[in-house]
């Protein structure tokens, strides 16, 4: 099996090809939204760390809350990378379908 469109039963019918393409478009849309949401969450998390840095008015409370926000930002970064990787994979799958 070398392609998404190849099965053990022979070539796909036209209806099956249309269903596969529609599924790929739906996956691409889903991961595009997820990537945007995770990017926004990461951005807001990183911006929320700034008031706890040296020289700002909340620096006195940086030990309990600042470290927590930095850990949250690192976790959100991993989630963002995961979503973008799946978005890229959905895009390449859709591109492969349209090239065939």
QUICOR-V837744 format. One line per field, one symbol per residue. phi: phi as a letter, one per 30 degrees, with the letter a starting at -180 (. if undefined). psi: psi as a letter, one per 30 degrees, with the letter a starting at -180 (. if undefined). A space follows every 50 residues. Layout:
phi: ???
psi: ???
This chain:
phi: .cbddcbdcjddddddddddddddddddddddddddddddddddddddde dcddjcdcddcddddddddddddddddddddddddddddddddddddddd
psi: jflefklffallleeeeeeeeeeeeeeeeefeeeeeeeeeeeeeeeeffe fflkflfgffgfeeeeeeeeeeeeefeeeeeeeeeeeeeeeeeeeeeff.
